[in-house]
Amino acid sequence: MRGDTDPCDGMSLGPLSAGETARFFAAHRLDGIDCLSATFRTHVYPPHMHETYVIGTIESGREKVSALGMKGHAVPGDLVFVMPQDVHDGAPADGGYSYRMTYPGEAFLRDLAEAVSRRPAAAAPFFRDPVVHDPEGARLFSAAHHALEAGRDGLAGEELLLRAYARTLVLHAGVRPATEGDEAGPVRRVRDLIEARHQEDLCLADLAAEAGWSRHHLIRAFRREVGLTPHAYLVDVRVRRAQERLRAGIPLATVAAETGFADQAHLTRAFKARIGVPPGAYRRAVAENRAAA
C-alpha cells in the first residue's frame, strides 16, 4: 500500500557536521509540498528567502530566528512562520536544535483559507508573528510531519497536515471559520464509501468529492458528526473487519493484506490499541473458546 511519500523521494543533505542530519521529502497528495526534517549543531542559514511559506516546529533544542523584521528564539512547543519572499535566517543556539518544516505555496494556503472560511480570500494568509508558542499546534504539526515522513499511511499524514495548517490559519492568521450547516447526509455517504472500500489506499480528495466538500470541511464535519476523523474511522473499520477474519481462523498476514493494513505490524498496533490484545492472542483465544465449547 503506497503512502503519501515514497522512501525514494526522500533526499538526505550533505555533507553535514558531526551530529547533524537533514532530509527532504515531498507530500505528493498535498500538491507535492516540500518537507524537511533536520538536526543542526553548527549549520547557520545566511539571509535568504523562499517563494513559498515556511511553516514548522522545533522538536528539541533552541534556534535563533530572524524573520519579518524580528529577532528571537524558537524552542519546543513553538510554531515558526516565514512569509513568501521574506528575508530570514536561522542559527543554532545552546548546542543546536531539531526541527520539522514544510514549504506550502501561496495558492495552496489561499485555497485552504477559502475552504476554512467558505468565502473568497482577499489576499494570501498573513502570519504576523514569526514565532508563536502553541504547544497543541506544535504537537499536531509534528505528528503530521512524522506520519508523512514514514510514508506508510497516506491518509493519516494528509489529514493531520491539513488539520495542522487549518488550525494555524484560524489561530495565527486571522481566518474566520465558517458556521456549521446540515452535514449528516454527506457524512453518511462518506462513511458508506469507507465501509465499502476500507481495504484501499483512500485519499481525502476521494472522500471529499463524495461529500461535495473541500478536504478541510470534510475533516471538521466528519469529526463533528461521527466523533472521529475520517482516518480514525477508516482504521476502526479495518480493525472490525480484521476481527471477523481472525474469528474465522485466517492467518495474520492474510488478514492484514485483506483489510488494508500496510503490513502485519501495522495491523498489530492498530488492533491492540482498540481491542486491548494483539491480533494473534485474539485469534488463539477465539480458537480455544470454540474448542472448549
Order of alpha helices (4+ residues) and beta strands (2+ residues): beta-beta-beta-beta-beta-beta-beta-beta-alpha-beta-alpha-alpha-alpha-alpha-alpha-alpha-alpha-alpha-alpha
